[in-house]
Amino acid sequence: MQTRVLGRTGLQLPILGFGASSLGEEFRTVTLEEALTSVRVALDCGLNFIDTSPFYGRGMSEVLLGVALRGVPRDAYALCTKLGRYDLAHFDFSARRVAESVDVSLHRLRTDHLDIVLCHDIEFVEMRQIVEETLPALRKVQQAGKARFIGFSGYPMRIFKCVLDQASVDCVLSYNQYTLQNTRLADELIPYLQARGVGILNAGPFSARLLTNAPLPKWLKEPEPVKAAARKAAQHCLRHGVDLAKLALQFSLANPDITTTIAGSANPENIRQWVRWAAEPLDPQLLAAVLEIFQPVKNIGHTEGLPQNN
């Protein structure tokens, strides 16, 4: 698996990372065998950057990862978890909870240090707290040797410059904002991040199933014109014998300015399929046709978190 360096951290990460949200049964019921096998298959395939959070399965993802990684040399993988979001509407970015959350995650994951710790979905709280309380507390965790690098994650583009104009971090994670349909991460943010040496993590190449052949879930927040364009793109790809998800993944992986793109599944065959797709050349003609389909709805997204953070 090809690797890239994460900002100024020196971390060499695979261009395709393993997202462990599915291990927390965020999308469907998962058997213990599926969960454990998925992690081992990911590692065997070179997806040795693993992203999780105490929010995923309300701790279940971290616990199962701790079991799956038992016996695997700690230097064989890089591990990222998060803090601050613990349920759909439960957020706590206080300094006290920062310290507690990291210690709990270390226990669940059965490790003495984390490679990356991110403040999770900061758009749901006031940016002032993140800048003045959460990040300073996280720096203390870093200084104590419990986390090598720190940062934050979120969806609205506005939050990134808002925080980074006032504070420094090692990396950030953006999700669903660098896809076939939405490239705001590249259009609005990547040069800004590069100028500051901030590492760039991208999640959600399939945009919550929007860019797949799967039925669109009821909870998908994208506007109807975006959904309609995605169905049209999927049909166009099928007529050419290609899964839209393949093109979506290849598109995200191809950007050299993005260190890693994180995709998650508790289905080992999905992971193997992604690795095969990653090794195949991207079809430029098909890509051009699909981008043309998405042009009328390009960069249209949804509101996430507090209104003032969007």
N, C-alpha and C positions, 0 to 999 in steps of 0.2 A: 504494500500500500504506500503510495506516494505520501511524503510528509512536507510540512511547511513550518516555519518558525513563528511562534506567537508573539508578535510585537517585539518588545525588548526583553522579554522574559528568558529567552534562550530555550524555551520548551519546544521540542520538535513533536508536532502532533500530526496524526494521519488526516488526510483531507476529508475522510469520512469518519465521523465519530459515532459512538453508540449511545443513544438516548434511552435511559432506563425508566421513563415514565410508565411504560406499559407493564413493567414488573409490579407496579402499584395498582394494577387493574383499573387504570384511568379510563380505559376504553372498552374492555371486555373482561370476563372472568378468565383467569390464567392459572394453569396447573403449575404445581411446584416444579415438575419436570421441564415444562416449557420455559419457565423462568430461568432455571439453572442452566439448561442447555443453550439458551439464547446467549447468555453471557459468555460461555465457553466457546461457542461458535464465533461470536464477535471477536474474541481475542485470537482465535485460530486464524481468522480471516484478516487480521491486521487492524481491526477497529479497537485499538488499545487506549483510546481516550474515551472515558465513560462519564456521562453526565447524569446526575440525579438530583433529588431534592427531598427534604422531609415532607413537602406537600404531596408528593406522588404516593398515593395510597396511604397518606397520613403516617408515613414512616415505613410502610411495607416495602417500598422499593429499596431503601437503604438497608433494611434488614436482610432482604433476599440477596442483595449484592454482597453483603458481608459474608453470607453463606457460600455464594457462588465463587467468590474470590479467595476463599480459604485454601491455603496451600499454593496459591499463585505468587511467585516472587513479587514483592512490592514494586521493584523497579521495572516490572514487565508491563505496567500500565500507568496511565495518568488518570487521576480521579478528581472530578469536580462535583461539589454539592452546593447547596444554596441555604439561605436563611431568610427569615422575615415573613414568609407566607406559609401558613400551616393548615389552612382550610379555605374553602371558597370565599369566605368573607372574614377570615381571621388573619390579621396582619399584626405583627409586633416587631418593629425595627429598633426597639430600645437597646441601649448599650448592654444592659443586664441580660437581655434575651440573646444578644449576639454571642456572648461568652457561653451561655448555657447551651444554645443550639449547636455550636461547633462541637462542644464536648459530647453531646448526645449523638451527633452524627459520627464522630470518631468511634464511639462505642458500637453503634450499629454496624458500621462499615469495617470494624475490626482492624483499625489502622491507627498509627500514632501521628499521622499528618495527612493533610489534604493538599493536592497540587493547586487547586483553585477553589476559592469560596466566593460565591456571588450573592449579593442582595437580590432577592427573587421578586420580580414584578413590582418594581418600585413606583410605578405609575398610580398605584392605589393609595399612596400616602403623600404627604407634603414633602417636596424636594428639600426643604430646609432641614427636616429631621435627618434625611439621608446624608446630607453634607456635614451637618454640625454634630451629629450623634452617632449614626450607624457606621459610617466609613472610618472615623477615628477609632471606634471600638474594634472594628475589624483589623485595622492596622496593628493594634495591640495583640490581637490573635496571631497575626503574621509575625510580629516581633518575638512572640513566645515560641515560634517554630511549629505551630499547629497548622499553618497554611502557608504555602510557598508564595502564592499570588492571590490578589483580591480584585473584585470588580462588582458589576451589577448587571442585571438583565431587565428587559422590558420590551414592550411593543411600540408605543408612540415614539416617533423620531425626536420629538421635542425634549424628552427627558434626558437624552444623552448629552446634548450641548449644555443644557441647564445645569447638570451636575458637573460636567467636566470643565466648565468655565470657572468653577469654584473649588474643585477638588481634583486630586490625582488618583488614578487607579491603574492597575496593570493590564486589565482586559475588560471587555464588555461582551454581552451576548444579546443579539437581536434575533427575534423569531418572526417568521412569515413575512419578512420584509426584503428578502432577496430570493425571488422566485420567477418563474416564467411570466407571471402576471404583475408582480410588484417588485420593483428594483429600487425602492427608496433608500435602502441601506447604501447602495453604491452611488446613487444619484446625489444624495444629500449629506452623507455622513463619512464615507470611507476616507476621502482626502483629509477631513478634519481629524479623524482618529489617527491616521498615519503621521500627520504633522506632530502629534503628541506622543507617538510611539506606543499607542494603546493597541493591544492585541484584539483581533476581531474574530468572534465566534458567531456562527450563523446556525440557526435551528429552524426546522420546519420547511424543508425543501418541497414537501407535498402540500403545504399550506392547509393543514388539518383536513386532509383527504380531498380538498378542492381539486388538486391536480393529479387525480387518480381515476381509475375506472370504477371505483367503489361508489355505492349510493351515497349521496351527500347527507351527512348527519343533520338532524333537526337543530342541533345546537350551533351549527356553523353560522357565524355572524356576518359573513360577507353579503353585500347587497345582491339582489336578484339578478341584475345585469351581469355581475361578475360570475355568478353561478352559471348563468346561461352561456356565457363565453367559454367557461371551462368545459361544459358539456359539449359544446361545438368543437373545441380543441381536442377533446378526448375522441370524438367520432372521427375527426380528421386523421388523427394518429392511427386509429384502428384500421381505417381504410388503407393505410400504408403498412399495416402489420406491426405497428409499434404501440407499446403501452405508454400513455401520456406520462405516467409516473417515471418511466425510464428517462424520457427527455427532460423532465423536471429535475431529476437527480443529477443528470449529467450537466445540465445548465448551471446548477448551483456549484458543483464541484469544479467547474472549469475556470472560475474567477480566481486568478492568482493572488488577489489582494485579500481574500478571505482564507484564514488559516485552516479552519475546519468547518464542515457542515454536519450538523448532528441530526440523525434520523433514528427513530425508535421503533422497536417491535419486539414482542415476545414470541414471535414465530421464527424459528431458526432458518426456515427456507427463505423467508423474506430477506434476511440478512445476507444469505448466500447469493440471492438474486441481485441485491444491490451491489455486491462486490463484483459480480459478473458485468453488470451494467457500467460500473465505474471503469472497468478495464477496456470497454468498447469505445470506438470513436463516436463522437457526436455527429449527427447528420445535419449539416449546415442548411440544406434546403428545407428539410422538415422543420428545423428550428425557426427559420425565417417565416415560414407559413404560419406557424403557431403564434409567433410574436405578433404577426399581422392580425390574427384573430383577436388577440388580447389588447391590441392598440386602443380601441375605443374605451376600454375600462382599465387601462394601465395605471398602476399605483393607487387605485381606489381601494381603500380598506375600511376599517370600522373604528369606532371609539372604544378605548379600553382604559379603565381606571377613572380617576377624577377628571372632570371636564377641563380643568385648567392645565392638566398635563398633556392634553392632546392638541 
